[in-house]
C-alpha cells in the first residue's frame, strides 16, 4: 500500500499547508483576538489548536472527494487479493450492473419525482454542509462534534465500495445498510476518530478502506454473501 500512502500523504500535506496559511493569515488573527479577550493568554493556545483541527477537517474533506476516491477500488481489491480472494473478486466483477430506469425530459416521472427529489437532496446537502461548518468553528469541541455527526454518512461512504463490488442496486444497498446499522455506525465512529489525528489522517483513511476489505473477506469466508 506504500504507493497509495505516498500519493495521498503528499496531496494531504500540500493541501493542509495551504489551508493553514490561509487560516493563519485571515481567520486566526480575528479568532485569536476574541479568544485572548475572553480567556487570556490560554486563548491563543486554544485558537491554534482549533486552527490545526479545523484545517485537518477541511483537508480530509478535500482528499476524500478528489484523491482517495481514485484509489479506493484499488486499495479494496488489493486487500482482498492479499487475503486470497482472487476467485471471489473475479466472480464479483463478472456480475452485471443493476439496470436503473431511464427517464428523459419528456417523461412525466422525471418532473414529478426526479426533479423534486434531486432538488431536495441538494438543499439537504447544502444545509448539512453549512451546519457542520458552523459547528466545527466552535473552539476545540466543534471539530469533534461535527466529526461525530458525520458518522452515518462516513460509514456508508466507506462501506459502499463493498456493496458496489457486489453490484447491489440502490434499494439493496439501503436495505443492507440498515440491516447492519449498529456495526456500520461503530465502524464509522472509529474511522472518524482515527481521521481526527492531524498528520496521520491521510494514512488512516487508507487503513479504513483496508478495514472494509477485511470486513468483505470475513463476509466471504463465513458465507454471509453469495459469491
Backbone torsions as a table, in degrees:
resi	resn	phi	psi	omega
1	UNK	NA	6.6	-172.9
2	UNK	-65.4	-36.2	179.8
3	UNK	-61.8	-48.3	179.7
4	UNK	-63.2	-41.4	179.3
5	UNK	-62.5	-40.6	-178.7
6	UNK	-66.1	-48.2	-178.0
7	UNK	-63.0	-47.6	-177.9
8	UNK	-66.6	-37.5	-179.5
9	UNK	-67.2	-40.9	178.2
10	UNK	-62.6	-46.4	179.1
11	UNK	-62.6	-39.8	178.9
12	UNK	-61.6	-47.5	-177.0
13	UNK	-64.7	-40.5	179.5
14	UNK	-62.5	-49.5	-179.0
15	UNK	-66.8	-38.4	-179.7
16	UNK	-63.9	-43.6	179.7
17	UNK	-64.3	-41.1	178.8
18	UNK	-62.5	-44.5	-179.3
19	UNK	-67.7	-37.8	176.8
20	UNK	-61.5	-42.4	179.9
21	UNK	-63.4	-45.1	179.4
22	UNK	-64.2	-44.6	-179.0
23	UNK	-63.6	-45.5	-178.0
24	UNK	-67.1	-28.8	-178.2
25	UNK	-80.3	-41.7	-170.7
26	UNK	-108.8	-36.0	-173.9
27	UNK	-100.4	-39.8	-174.8
28	UNK	-58.4	-44.4	179.7
29	UNK	-58.3	-38.9	-179.8
30	UNK	-70.8	-51.4	-176.7
31	UNK	-67.2	-40.0	179.0
32	UNK	-64.3	-37.6	178.2
33	UNK	-60.8	-45.5	177.6
34	UNK	-63.5	-42.0	-178.8
35	UNK	-64.7	-39.7	179.5
36	UNK	-67.2	-38.9	178.2
37	UNK	-63.3	-41.3	-176.1
38	UNK	-81.7	-37.6	-170.7
39	UNK	-119.1	-5.1	-178.6
40	UNK	83.5	-157.2	-176.4
41	UNK	-56.7	-32.3	-179.6
42	UNK	-65.7	-19.4	178.9
43	UNK	-62.5	-33.7	178.3
44	UNK	-65.1	-42.3	178.5
45	UNK	-62.2	-43.9	179.5
46	UNK	-63.0	-40.6	180.0
47	UNK	-64.1	-38.0	179.7
48	UNK	-69.2	-43.1	177.6
49	UNK	-61.6	-42.0	177.5
50	UNK	-60.7	-40.4	179.2
51	UNK	-61.1	-45.6	-178.8
52	UNK	-63.7	-46.3	-179.4
53	UNK	-64.6	-43.1	-178.1
54	UNK	-65.7	-45.8	179.5
55	UNK	-65.9	-34.4	176.2
56	UNK	-63.2	-42.0	179.0
57	UNK	-63.2	-46.8	179.4
58	UNK	-64.5	-38.3	179.1
59	UNK	-63.4	-44.5	178.9
60	UNK	-59.7	-40.8	-179.9
61	UNK	-61.4	-43.2	178.9
62	UNK	-67.4	-43.4	-179.2
63	UNK	-65.1	-40.1	179.2
64	UNK	-62.8	-44.4	-174.1
65	UNK	-75.2	-32.4	-170.3
66	UNK	-116.8	-13.5	-177.7
67	UNK	-122.9	-55.1	-176.2
68	UNK	-59.6	-38.3	-179.1
69	UNK	-58.6	-27.8	179.8
70	UNK	-69.3	-33.5	-173.8
71	UNK	-105.1	-5.8	-173.9
72	UNK	-56.1	-48.8	-178.8
73	UNK	-62.0	-40.8	-179.2
74	UNK	-65.9	-42.6	179.6
75	UNK	-65.2	-42.6	179.4
76	UNK	-62.2	-47.1	-179.2
77	UNK	-65.7	-39.8	178.3
78	UNK	-60.5	-38.3	178.5
79	UNK	-63.2	-44.3	178.7
80	UNK	-65.8	-38.9	178.4
81	UNK	-63.2	-41.7	179.2
82	UNK	-68.1	-20.6	177.0
83	UNK	-91.9	5.0	176.6
84	UNK	79.4	28.2	-177.4
85	UNK	-108.3	34.7	-178.0
86	UNK	-61.0	-42.6	-177.9
87	UNK	-66.4	-42.9	178.8
88	UNK	-64.1	-40.8	179.8
89	UNK	-63.5	-39.5	177.5
90	UNK	-63.1	-41.2	179.8
91	UNK	-64.9	-39.9	178.8
92	UNK	-63.3	-39.8	-178.6
93	UNK	-67.7	-24.3	-179.3
94	UNK	-81.1	-11.5	179.3
95	UNK	-70.9	147.6	178.2
96	UNK	-80.4	146.6	176.1
97	UNK	-70.8	141.7	178.4
98	UNK	-63.8	134.2	-179.1
99	UNK	-82.2	127.6	178.1
100	UNK	-100.6	160.9	179.7
101	UNK	-66.8	138.5	178.3
102	UNK	-99.7	108.3	-179.5
103	UNK	-109.6	137.5	-179.3
104	UNK	-119.3	174.0	-176.2
105	UNK	-61.3	-26.1	-179.0
106	UNK	-89.6	5.8	176.4
107	UNK	-95.5	130.1	-178.6
108	UNK	-65.3	-30.0	178.8
109	UNK	-62.0	-30.0	179.7
110	UNK	-63.6	-39.8	-175.3
111	UNK	-83.9	-30.1	-177.4
112	UNK	-95.5	-10.5	179.8
113	UNK	-123.8	-60.4	-172.6
114	UNK	-64.6	-47.9	-177.5
115	UNK	-62.2	-51.3	177.8
116	UNK	-61.8	-39.6	-178.6
117	UNK	-66.0	-45.2	179.9
118	UNK	-66.3	-37.0	177.3
119	UNK	-65.0	-45.5	178.3
120	UNK	-62.7	-41.2	-179.4
121	UNK	-63.0	-41.3	179.2
122	UNK	-66.1	-44.4	179.7
123	UNK	-64.6	-37.4	177.3
124	UNK	-64.4	-45.4	178.8
125	UNK	-60.7	-42.6	-178.9
126	UNK	-64.5	-42.9	179.3
127	UNK	-63.3	-46.2	-179.7
128	UNK	-63.5	-42.0	179.8
129	UNK	-60.3	-47.6	-179.8
130	UNK	-65.1	-42.9	-178.7
131	UNK	-63.1	-45.5	-180.0
132	UNK	-65.8	-36.6	178.0
133	UNK	-63.7	-43.3	178.9
134	UNK	-66.2	-41.2	179.0
135	UNK	-63.6	-40.2	-177.0
136	UNK	-67.3	-16.5	178.8
137	UNK	-79.4	-10.9	176.0
138	UNK	-65.5	129.4	-175.9
139	UNK	-53.3	131.2	174.2
140	UNK	63.0	-63.2	-173.5
141	UNK	-75.3	-19.4	-177.8
142	UNK	-59.1	-53.8	179.2
143	UNK	-60.1	-36.2	178.9
144	UNK	-67.1	-42.0	179.7
145	UNK	-65.5	-46.1	178.8
146	UNK	-61.9	-39.2	177.8
147	UNK	-62.1	-42.9	179.6
148	UNK	-64.3	-41.4	-177.7
149	UNK	-67.5	-21.3	179.2
150	UNK	-88.3	5.6	-177.5
151	UNK	-54.4	-49.5	-178.4
152	UNK	-59.6	-47.4	-179.5
153	UNK	-66.4	-37.7	179.2
154	UNK	-64.1	-43.4	-179.9
155	UNK	-61.4	-45.5	179.7
156	UNK	-65.0	-41.2	-178.4
157	UNK	-60.2	-43.6	179.3
158	UNK	-72.1	-42.2	-175.3
159	UNK	-74.0	-18.5	-176.7
160	UNK	-61.3	-29.4	-179.4
161	UNK	-63.0	-34.3	178.7
162	UNK	-75.3	-40.9	178.9
163	UNK	-68.5	-37.9	178.5
164	UNK	-67.5	-36.8	179.2
165	UNK	-62.2	-30.8	178.8
166	UNK	-86.5	4.5	177.1
167	UNK	60.1	41.1	178.0
168	UNK	-77.5	145.5	174.5
169	UNK	-73.9	169.8	179.6
170	UNK	-59.6	-42.1	179.5
171	UNK	-65.8	-42.7	178.8
172	UNK	-63.6	-35.4	176.9
173	UNK	-63.4	-45.3	179.8
174	UNK	-63.6	-40.9	179.5
175	UNK	-62.0	-45.3	-180.0
176	UNK	-67.7	-38.7	179.0
177	UNK	-57.6	-46.9	-178.0
178	UNK	-74.7	-25.9	177.2
179	UNK	-71.3	-22.6	179.8
180	UNK	-117.6	30.2	-170.8
181	UNK	-57.4	-45.6	-178.6
182	UNK	-62.4	-47.5	179.6
183	UNK	-62.3	-43.1	-177.5
184	UNK	-68.7	-38.8	178.6
185	UNK	-67.7	-37.0	176.5
186	UNK	-64.2	-42.0	177.2
187	UNK	-63.8	-45.4	-179.0
188	UNK	-63.5	-38.1	178.9
189	UNK	-67.5	-43.8	178.8
190	UNK	-64.0	-43.7	178.6
191	UNK	-60.7	-40.5	179.8
192	UNK	-65.7	-40.1	178.8
193	UNK	-64.6	-38.3	177.6
194	UNK	-65.5	-36.6	-178.1
195	UNK	-71.0	-13.3	-179.3
196	UNK	-78.6	-7.7	-177.6
197	UNK	-83.5	104.0	-177.2
198	UNK	-60.8	141.5	178.3
199	UNK	92.5	-36.9	179.6
200	UNK	-105.9	-2.6	-174.2
201	UNK	-57.4	-41.6	-177.2
202	UNK	-61.8	-45.2	179.4
203	UNK	-68.0	-35.2	-179.0
204	UNK	-71.9	-26.0	172.7
205	UNK	-63.1	-39.5	177.3
206	UNK	-64.0	-41.7	179.4
207	UNK	-63.3	-30.1	177.0
208	UNK	-67.9	-39.7	176.1
209	UNK	-65.5	-40.9	176.5
210	UNK	-60.4	-38.4	177.7
211	UNK	-59.6	-40.0	176.8
212	UNK	-66.1	-37.0	176.5
213	UNK	-62.7	-41.1	176.8
214	UNK	-65.6	-39.3	176.2
215	UNK	-59.3	-45.3	178.6
216	UNK	-62.0	-40.8	177.6
217	UNK	-59.7	-41.4	178.8
218	UNK	-66.0	-39.1	177.9
219	UNK	-61.5	-41.1	179.6
220	UNK	-70.9	-43.8	-176.7
221	UNK	-61.0	-42.8	-178.1
222	UNK	-97.1	15.6	173.3
223	UNK	56.3	41.2	175.2
224	UNK	-81.4	-17.6	178.0
225	UNK	-127.7	158.2	179.8
226	UNK	-88.4	125.7	178.7
227	UNK	-106.8	NA	NA
